[in-house]
Amino acid sequence: MNKCANQIKQALNIIAVESEVSSWRILDPERGAQIDMIIRRADRIDHVVEMKFSREDFQITKDYAMILRNKLARYAEQNPRRILFLTMITSFGVFENKYSSELVQNQIALKQLFVKDYKL
């Protein structure tokens, strides 16, 4: 596993959990979807990781919430019996609103990935 994935797993406090890391996509002109990173844990939990850059707290709008729901639904169709956790990695965190409350289980700000005591 690469260093970046280890840093993300450490920020999620799952560094000791057996897992595989990959990206995911479906090529379909009408219902396609792409996910930046999937952390597929041995305990049947999949972290669906979305990475977004912004100059302030990232805000999930109504339109973006629909995109996220589509990604989660498309992934769930192909991965039944898995528990999905939407994990947002952003520059400064996620702005709390009704959409973030409904969708996001975990969030990581960039500063959490650059801690001094990080060890491989």
PELINJO-V225619 format. One record per pair of residues at least 4 apart in sequence whose C-alpha atoms are under 7 Angstrom apart, sorted by the first residue. I is the first residue (numbers start at 0). GAP is how many residues later the second one is. If there is no record, write none. Layout:
[[I,GAP] [I,GAP]]
This chain:
[[0,4] [0,5] [1,4] [2,4] [3,4] [4,4] [5,4] [5,9] [6,4] [6,106] [7,4] [7,105] [8,4] [8,5] [8,6] [9,4] [9,5] [10,101] [10,102] [16,24] [17,23] [17,24] [18,20] [18,21] [18,22] [18,23] [19,19] [19,20] [19,21] [20,16] [20,17] [20,18] [20,19] [21,15] [21,16] [21,17] [22,12] [22,13] [22,14] [22,15] [23,10] [23,11] [23,12] [23,13] [23,14] [24,8] [24,9] [24,10] [25,6] [25,7] [25,8] [26,5] [27,4] [32,38] [32,41] [33,37] [34,13] [34,14] [34,15] [35,13] [35,14] [35,15] [36,11] [36,12] [36,13] [37,8] [37,9] [37,10] [37,11] [38,7] [38,8] [38,9] [39,5] [39,6] [39,7] [40,4] [40,5] [43,38] [43,39] [44,37] [44,38] [44,39] [45,36] [45,37] [45,38] [45,39] [46,37] [46,38] [46,39] [46,40] [47,36] [47,37] [47,38] [47,39] [48,37] [48,38] [48,39] [49,37] [49,38] [49,39] [50,37] [50,38] [50,39] [51,37] [51,38] [52,37] [52,38] [53,4] [53,37] [55,36] [56,35] [56,36] [56,37] [56,38] [57,32] [57,35] [57,36] [57,37] [58,35] [58,36] [59,4] [59,5] [59,39] [59,40] [60,4] [60,38] [61,4] [61,37] [62,4] [63,4] [64,4] [64,34] [65,4] [66,4] [67,4] [68,4] [69,4] [70,4] [71,4] [72,4] [73,4] [74,4] [75,4] [84,20] [85,17] [85,18] [85,19] [85,20] [86,17] [86,18] [86,19] [86,20] [87,16] [87,18] [87,19] [87,20] [88,18] [88,19] [88,20] [89,4] [89,18] [89,19] [89,20] [90,18] [90,19] [91,17] [91,18] [92,14] [92,15] [92,16] [95,4] [95,5] [96,4] [97,4] [98,4] [99,4] [107,4]]
